[in-house]
Amino acid sequence: MHAIISGAGVAGLALAGRLALDGWSVEIIERAPAPRASGYLIDFFGPGFDAAERLGLLPALRARAESFDELRSVDAAGRVRAKLPISLVAEAMAGRYLTIMRPGIIEALMDALPESVRIRWGTQLETVHDDGTSVHMLLSDGDRVRADLLIGADGVGSRVRQLVWGPHGGFVRPVGGLLALAWIGDDAALHADLDGRVAMQLEQDRQLVVAPLGETGVTGFAVLRGIAPEGAREAIGELGVLGRRALRGIRDPYIDDVAQTVVDPWVRGRVALLGDACAAVSLLAGQGASLAIAGAERLAEELAFAKHASELRAGLAAYEREWRPIIEREQARGRRAQATFAPHTRLELESQRAMWRAATLPGVARLVAKAAGGVSKAH
């Protein structure tokens, strides 16, 4: 059986690797010319952690993980208001947790790909036609290809979804008017001042997180409500000391609306969607990469023994039937998390600040660690 996967992101690479090991012929089409070098600092835990362990990816992920001593909540003047040892977060997750940059996950997945998997960089789909027995595609480089199965693992703006399901407007749903901005920069002075610790500032309709990276690097992300992309830098600068210092290291930020994808169904004939193309839970849910790997494993397991059209259809149906309830639960949790990432009212803001102040009390820190669920998902 031959599969073409659109998208060389976390979901697409994870699926390609597993299908190839199961004996499938796999080809990946990716419109970017190379793997994206930017991305979020990710808390990796939950179902994706378990799936990565089964897939043999954990050693490679651990080797690329970041290590921080403490999460510090600061105010606009840069004063520390609360501290949370990162060791307590790992303890709350029973050790099944790590913090890693998205490019690190991509690198680990790329390294694990069997040599038989071909990636066509700088290429995208132009047309898709499912004749019932195979899927025929025209690529942007002029090639015409066919496959037994086409998987759209190409993100919130999925090209496959657009060609087979229709325009994006009906499937992409913004969450709370929030904008997310992430970056990786070099700032030796700020790196030294952070000294192995993560700084987090929470304000009304705003959150900023900055962390040291490597020898002199700094990574950060901001969640902003009601701000257009062109106003993001100014909004970060207005946060105070941490915001102004963070601005120095922002060069080529990755900016995106905080959104979820809601698609029904996920499968049409021999075409199926995976990951953010159909099941984006948003930054607020905090498990996008984890769910991408776990969802890829689930789909691969359902397709492992498909040799005929009837088995293929049954496998795709089982994937959606089993995985959709999990995604819908996480999406609902993500929508509820708006107040923790960017509290809209003064009451919501003071409630979150009170939680962090309580983390300094004996015995309470472990409860806060469990509620926070990590570094990059700090609230």
C-alpha positions in Angstrom: 0.0 0.0 0.0 1.2 3.5 -0.9 0.5 6.6 1.2 1.2 10.2 0.5 1.3 12.5 3.5 1.0 16.3 3.0 3.0 18.0 5.7 6.4 17.3 7.3 5.4 18.5 10.8 5.1 16.5 14.0 2.0 14.5 13.0 3.1 13.9 9.4 6.6 12.7 10.3 5.4 10.5 13.2 2.8 8.8 10.9 5.3 8.4 8.0 7.8 6.6 10.3 5.3 4.2 11.7 3.6 3.4 8.4 7.0 2.7 6.8 7.9 0.3 9.6 4.6 -1.4 9.0 5.6 -2.0 5.3 3.9 0.9 3.6 5.5 2.9 0.8 5.4 6.5 2.1 6.1 9.8 0.5 5.8 13.2 2.2 5.0 16.4 0.4 6.0 19.6 2.2 5.6 23.1 0.8 8.4 24.6 3.0 11.9 24.3 1.5 13.3 22.9 4.7 12.2 22.1 8.3 11.1 25.2 10.2 13.7 26.5 12.6 11.4 28.4 14.8 8.6 27.2 17.1 7.3 27.0 20.7 8.9 25.7 23.8 6.7 22.7 24.4 5.7 20.7 27.4 5.7 17.1 26.2 3.6 14.7 28.3 0.4 12.8 28.2 -0.6 10.4 25.4 2.2 11.5 23.1 4.8 10.7 25.7 3.4 7.1 25.9 3.3 6.9 22.1 6.9 8.2 21.8 8.0 5.6 24.2 6.4 2.8 22.2 7.9 4.2 19.0 11.3 4.3 20.5 11.6 8.1 20.3 12.1 8.9 23.9 15.9 8.7 24.0 16.2 11.1 21.1 13.6 13.5 22.6 15.3 13.4 26.0 18.7 14.2 24.4 17.1 17.3 22.9 15.1 18.4 25.9 15.8 21.7 27.8 16.5 21.8 31.5 15.3 24.6 33.8 15.6 25.0 37.6 12.7 27.1 38.4 9.7 29.0 37.1 9.5 32.6 38.4 6.4 34.8 38.3 7.4 38.4 38.0 5.6 41.7 37.9 5.9 44.7 35.5 8.8 46.0 37.6 10.7 42.7 37.2 10.2 41.8 40.9 9.8 38.1 41.7 6.4 37.4 43.1 6.3 33.6 43.2 8.6 30.6 42.5 7.9 27.1 41.4 10.7 24.4 41.3 10.5 22.7 37.9 11.4 19.4 39.6 7.9 19.5 41.2 6.3 19.6 37.8 8.2 16.5 36.7 7.3 14.9 40.0 3.6 15.8 39.5 3.8 14.0 36.1 5.5 10.9 37.7 8.6 11.8 35.6 6.8 11.3 32.3 7.4 14.9 31.2 10.0 16.9 29.4 10.3 20.4 28.0 11.6 20.7 24.4 11.6 23.1 21.5 9.4 22.1 18.6 12.4 22.0 16.2 13.9 19.4 18.5 10.9 17.2 18.1 11.0 17.6 14.4 14.7 16.7 14.3 14.2 13.6 16.4 11.4 12.4 14.1 13.4 13.2 11.0 16.4 11.2 12.3 14.1 8.2 13.1 12.6 8.1 9.6 13.4 4.9 7.6 15.5 5.6 4.5 12.6 4.4 2.3 10.5 7.5 3.2 10.9 10.3 0.6 10.3 13.9 1.4 9.6 16.4 -1.4 10.5 19.8 0.0 9.2 22.9 -1.5 6.2 21.2 -3.1 2.5 21.3 -2.5 -0.7 19.7 -3.9 -2.5 21.5 -6.7 -5.3 19.1 -7.3 -6.7 16.0 -5.7 -9.1 13.4 -7.3 -10.3 10.3 -5.5 -11.7 7.8 -8.1 -12.7 5.3 -5.4 -9.7 2.9 -6.1 -6.9 5.4 -5.7 -6.1 9.1 -5.1 -4.6 11.0 -8.1 -2.7 14.3 -7.4 -1.1 17.0 -9.4 1.9 18.6 -7.6 3.2 22.1 -7.8 6.4 20.9 -9.5 4.3 19.4 -12.3 4.5 15.8 -11.3 1.4 13.6 -11.2 1.3 11.0 -8.5 -1.2 8.4 -7.3 -1.6 6.7 -3.9 -3.9 4.3 -2.1 -4.2 6.9 0.7 -3.7 10.6 1.1 -3.2 12.1 4.6 -3.6 15.8 5.3 -1.2 16.4 8.2 -0.5 20.0 7.0 -1.6 22.1 9.9 -4.4 24.5 10.7 -4.3 25.9 7.1 -4.4 22.5 5.6 -4.0 22.4 1.8 -5.6 18.9 1.7 -8.6 20.1 3.7 -9.0 23.1 1.4 -8.9 21.0 -1.8 -11.2 18.1 -0.5 -13.4 19.7 2.2 -13.6 23.3 1.2 -12.5 26.8 2.2 -10.8 27.4 5.6 -13.5 29.6 7.0 -15.8 26.9 8.0 -13.2 24.8 9.9 -10.9 27.2 11.7 -12.3 28.8 14.8 -10.3 31.5 16.7 -10.2 31.2 20.4 -10.9 34.4 22.4 -9.4 36.8 19.9 -5.9 35.6 21.1 -2.6 36.0 19.2 0.4 33.9 19.9 4.0 35.0 19.2 7.1 32.7 19.6 10.7 33.4 18.9 14.3 32.2 19.4 17.0 34.8 19.8 20.5 35.4 21.2 20.9 37.6 24.2 23.8 36.7 26.4 23.0 39.3 29.1 19.4 38.1 29.5 20.5 34.5 29.3 22.9 35.1 32.2 20.3 36.9 34.3 17.8 34.1 33.9 20.5 31.7 35.1 18.6 28.5 34.3 15.2 29.9 35.3 12.1 30.6 33.4 10.4 34.0 33.8 6.7 34.4 33.4 4.6 37.6 33.6 0.8 37.6 33.6 -1.3 40.7 33.1 -4.8 41.4 32.0 -5.2 40.0 28.4 -1.5 39.3 28.3 1.1 36.6 29.2 4.8 36.5 28.5 7.2 33.7 29.1 11.0 33.9 28.6 13.5 31.1 29.1 17.3 30.6 28.6 18.3 28.4 25.7 21.7 26.8 25.0 24.8 28.8 25.9 23.6 32.4 25.2 20.2 32.0 23.6 16.8 33.0 24.8 13.4 31.7 23.7 10.0 33.1 24.5 6.4 33.3 23.7 3.6 35.8 24.3 -0.2 35.3 24.3 -2.0 38.6 23.6 -5.7 39.3 23.4 -7.2 41.8 20.9 -3.9 42.6 19.3 -3.1 42.6 15.5 0.2 41.0 14.4 1.7 44.4 13.6 1.0 45.6 17.1 2.5 42.6 18.9 5.9 44.0 19.6 4.5 47.2 21.1 2.2 45.2 23.3 5.0 43.1 24.6 7.1 46.2 25.3 4.3 47.7 27.3 4.4 44.8 29.8 7.3 46.3 31.7 10.9 45.3 32.4 10.6 41.7 31.2 8.8 42.8 28.0 11.3 45.4 27.1 14.2 43.1 27.7 12.5 40.3 25.6 12.1 42.7 22.7 15.8 42.8 22.2 16.0 39.2 21.2 12.9 39.1 18.9 14.2 38.8 15.3 11.9 36.6 13.1 9.0 35.6 15.4 6.5 33.0 14.5 3.1 34.7 14.8 -0.3 32.9 14.6 -3.8 33.3 15.8 -4.8 31.0 18.6 -7.4 28.8 16.9 -8.9 25.3 16.8 -10.0 23.2 13.9 -13.4 21.6 13.9 -14.0 19.3 10.9 -16.7 16.7 10.4 -16.0 14.1 9.1 -12.2 13.6 9.2 -12.3 11.1 6.4 -13.6 11.3 2.9 -13.1 8.2 0.8 -9.3 7.6 0.6 -8.4 11.0 2.1 -8.1 11.6 5.8 -7.0 14.4 8.0 -4.6 14.2 11.0 -3.2 16.5 13.7 -3.9 20.2 13.4 -5.6 19.9 10.0 -8.7 18.5 11.8 -7.9 18.4 15.5 -6.0 21.5 16.5 -6.6 22.0 20.3 -4.8 25.4 20.4 -1.8 26.6 22.4 -4.2 26.9 25.4 -4.7 23.1 25.7 -0.9 22.6 25.8 -0.7 19.2 24.2 -0.6 19.8 20.5 2.7 18.0 19.8 1.8 15.2 22.2 -1.6 14.6 20.6 -0.1 14.8 17.1 2.2 11.9 17.8 -0.4 9.9 19.7 -3.0 10.5 16.9 -0.4 9.4 14.3 0.2 6.2 16.2 -3.5 5.5 16.5 -4.1 6.0 12.8 -1.1 3.8 11.9 -2.4 1.1 14.2 -5.8 1.1 12.5 -4.1 0.9 9.1 -1.4 -1.7 10.0 -3.2 -4.6 8.5 -5.1 -2.9 5.7 -4.5 -4.7 2.4 -7.7 -4.1 0.6 -10.2 -1.2 0.1 -12.7 -2.6 2.7 -9.9 -2.9 5.3 -8.7 0.6 4.5 -12.1 2.1 5.0 -12.7 0.2 8.2 -9.3 1.4 9.6 -10.0 5.0 8.8 -13.4 4.8 10.3 -12.0 3.3 13.5 -9.4 6.0 13.7 -11.9 8.8 13.7 -14.4 6.9 16.0 -11.7 6.3 18.6 -9.7 9.5 18.4 -12.3 12.2 17.9 -13.8 12.0 21.5 -10.3 12.5 22.9 -9.7 15.6 20.7 -13.1 17.1 21.5 -12.4 16.8 25.2 -9.0 18.5 24.9 -10.5 21.2 22.7 -13.2 22.0 25.3 -10.4 22.2 28.0 -8.4 24.5 25.8 -11.4 26.9 25.4 -11.8 26.9 29.1 -8.2 27.8 29.7 -8.4 31.3 28.2 -8.6 32.9 31.7 -5.3 31.2 32.7 -3.3 32.3 29.7 -4.7 35.7 29.2 -7.2 36.6 32.0 -9.8 39.0 30.6 -11.2 40.5 33.8 -9.5 41.8 36.9 -11.1 39.0 38.9 -9.6 36.4 36.6 -6.2 38.0 36.8 -6.1 38.3 40.6 -7.3 34.6 40.8 -4.3 33.5 38.8 -1.9 35.6 40.7 -3.3 34.3 44.0 -2.6 30.7 42.8 1.0 31.6 42.1 1.5 33.3 45.4 0.1 30.2 47.1 2.9 28.2 45.5 5.4 29.7 48.0 3.5 28.0 50.9 4.7 24.7 52.2 2.9 21.8 50.6 1.0 23.9 48.1 3.7 24.0 45.4 3.1 20.4 44.3 -0.6 21.2 43.8 0.2 24.3 41.7 2.8 22.3 39.7 0.1 19.7 38.9 -2.4 22.4 37.9 0.2 24.3 35.8 1.3 21.1 34.0 4.6 22.5 32.8 6.8 25.4 31.8 5.6 26.4 28.4 2.0 26.0 29.6 2.7 28.2 32.6 -0.3 30.3 33.8 
